[in-house]
Amino acid sequence: MAKSTHTGIPWLRYLRRECKRNIHIWPFDGWDIPQGSSVVAEVYPSLWMRRFPSGNRNGDCQAAYAAVGWLRRADLNGSLSQYLNPPLEPQERQRAAIEGWILGVV
């Protein structure tokens, strides 16, 4: 876990510096995403991989396909907002502000 974290943090800094659009790093920048912002969020595709037929995609391609498919579905059916602002206790929100949260976990 630490290896991934230490690899990812410099990339987040790079994106913030180099991108022309506003980037919202969820949930560290807040649970509510400002209009017109691009979002960077951690997802765990294994939550959704079985919901989408894999066809002849390899594991990595299927993980990406499932993540995008789930996000699309949640946006279209109006449930994405509940995942972006999950019903957490105040103590859980404080911990998530430091440690992060996985989008899709309620």
Order of alpha helices (4+ residues) and beta strands (2+ residues): alpha-beta-beta-beta-alpha-alpha-alpha-beta
